Structures are given as structure tokens and as C-alpha cells.
């Protein structure tokens, strides 16, 4: 317990330092959502591993297969908006442990279809209540209206960005690079 309290103290001190002199980037929702994602992964990933033996990537693949299986690795990558290596590792681990199976895709012999096994479905059904408890815990500081608004805004942003990515605008256009200054150069400009 003392270690956790110490860790929270360091985190609070770090947040205080940031608020003293924050970069404009720290005020953007892109930055904040990225940090929140990492915090959520840290907070929930260890509990998920303890409760089920799954990584977050394996859990995401498992839930996706539960909702729409069978699927190819490529389909999973597109649905999860993640890279091929992460999906491949997660699928291999699920198959190795008997939670998923692989068979040739009759439409394309070069691809494999991944599907949940009955064992994988049972694991999914056992984990869902634990994840719902976590969701309720995280929603506790928010009102019902705030929770509904948060979901509405996140859904709207995800749809907007997914449409941009699907339209081929996977990355924003790069602006011209700012000139880099050495420490000596910055001193001369002062």
C-alpha cells in the first residue's frame, strides 16, 4: 500500500509540474486522450492479466471475434485500428491457449480465418462482468449526463477520424519543419 501511495504522490507532483508550465500540446484533446489511454491500459491491464491471463491486445481481439467471427487478421486490424504485428501476436496466443482456432479461408487460400472456440466464448463471458465493474468504477466521478455526453462525443470523434483514415488521410499533412536551434543558438537569440 505504501508503494501505491508513493506512486500516486509522484504522479500528483508530476501533474503539478506540468500545470506550472504546460506546453500548448498538453491542452489538446489529442494529447489528453493519448495519456488517458495509457493510464487506462496501465490501470486495467494488470487486473485483466491477473483475472484472465490475457493481455489487453488479446482481450480486444477476443471481444472482436466474439462479436463478429470468423475474421481474417486483416479484418481484425481494420476493426481494431491497430497494426498487423499486434493482431498476429494476439491471435497466435489465443490459438495456442485454445481460445481461438484457425482455418483456411475458402474465399482466399492465402488467408486464414480466426474464430472463437467454445472455451474462448466462456472466457469472454467470464471477463465481461469484471470489465463492466471497471467501467462503473471509472464512471463514478461523472454524472449520468456526463457519461452519456462523453460516449456521444467519443463516438462522434471516432467516426470522424475513422472516415478520414478510410478516405486515405491516414496522417495529417506535414507542415514545413521548424528550424532546429542548438542550445548555443537559443542563447544568442535571447
N, C-alpha and C positions, 0 to 999 in steps of 0.2 A: 504494500500500500504506500509506503514512504516513497518508493521509486516512482509510482504513478503521480503522486503529489508533486514530487520534484520535477517530473517531466512536464506537468501542467504549468508549474511555475516558470520553467524555461520557455514554454510556448507563449505564456502570457507576456513575459519580458520581451520576447522576440516580436510579438504583435505590437507592444508599446513602442519599441524602437522604430518599427515600420511606420506607425502613425505619426511619430515625431517628424519624420522626413520621408514622406511617401512619394514614390515615383508616380507620375500620371498613369502609368500602366497598372498600378495597384488599384486604381479606381474604376477600371473597366470590368464589365461582367465577364469577358473572356478570361481574364486573369483570375477573378474570384471563382468562377465555375471550375477552372482548372485546379485551383487549390482545394476547393471543396471536394472535387472528385478524388484527389489524392488522400485527403483526410478521411473521406468515406471508405475508400479502399483500405486504408490502414486500420480504421476503426472496425470495419465489418469483416475484413479478410481473415484476420486471425481467428475470430469467432467461427466463421464459416469452415475454416480448415479444422478447427478443434471439433466442431459438431459433425462434420461430414467427410473430412479428408480431402475436400475439393479446393482447388484454387478458385479465385474469382473468375478467371477465364473459363475454367471447366464448368463452373456454375452457369455462366452466361450461355455457353454452348448447350449445356443440358437443358436449360429453360427454353432455349430457342427450338431445340429438337422436340421438346415436349409439345410446343405449340404448333410446329409445322415440320413434321418429319415424313419421309426421309428428305435429306438435303445433301447437296454436294458441299465440299469445303468452300468453293467459290460462292455459293449461295449464302452460306453462313458468314463469310467475310463481308458480303454486301449488306446483309441484315444487321450484323453487329457493328458495322463500320470499323473494322479492325483489320490488321494485316494477316497475311496468309500464314506466316510462321506461328503466330499466337494461336490461330484456329487449328492448325495442324497438330501442334503440341497438345492442345486441349482434347482434340478428337482422339489422338493416339492414346492419351492417358485414360479417357473414358472407355475406349475399346479394350485396352489392356486389363482394366479392372472389371469388365463385364457389364458396364452401364450403357454401352452403345455397341452397335455392330456395323460392319462394313460389308457392302456387296457391290458388285459391278453395276453401273448404270446402264440399263438396256438401251437408252437413247444415245449414249456416248460411252463406248467401252473404255475410253481413256480416263473417265471419271469414276469415282466411287460414290455411292450413296451411303450416308450415315443415318442410322435410325436408333432410337432408344430401345433398349431391351426392357422386359418387364421389371428387371432389377433396377434399371435406371429410372423407370417411372415410379417405383416405390421410393427410391432415394429422393427424387424430386418432391413427391407428396409429403415426405417426412421433413424436408427442409423448408418448404413454403411457410408453415406456421412460424418457424423461427425467424424467417426473413420478414414476415408480417409484424411480428413483435418488434423487430428492429425498426421497421417503418413507423410504427406507433410511437416508439421511443423518440425517434428523430422529429416526429411531428409535434411532440408535446409542447415545445415552446411557441408554437404557432396556433392561431385560431383556426376554426374550420374554414372560414372565409379565406384566410391567408393560404391554407393548404390548397384549396380549390384554385385560387388565383395563381399560385406557384405552378401547379400542374398545367393550367391553361397556358401560362407564359412559356414554360419549358416545352410543351407540345408544339406551340406556335414557332418557337425558335428552332427546334429540331426539324420541323417540316420545312422551314425556310432554308436552313443550311443544307439539309439533305437534297432539296431541289437544286440548290446551287452546285453541289457536288455531282449530282446526277446529270446536270447540264454541261458538265465538263469544266466547271470552275472550281476544281478541287482545291486550289490555292488562290488566295487573292494575288492580284498582280503586284509584283515587287516595285517598290518605289526606288528611285535612284539612291544608291548608298550614300549615307552621310560620311563626310570626311572623318577619318580617324585621326585623333591627335594623341601624340605621346604626352607623357606627364610633363616633359620639358616644354612642349608646345602649348599646353594649357597654362603653364606658369607665365609664359611670355604674353599670352592673351589677357591675363589678369591685370 
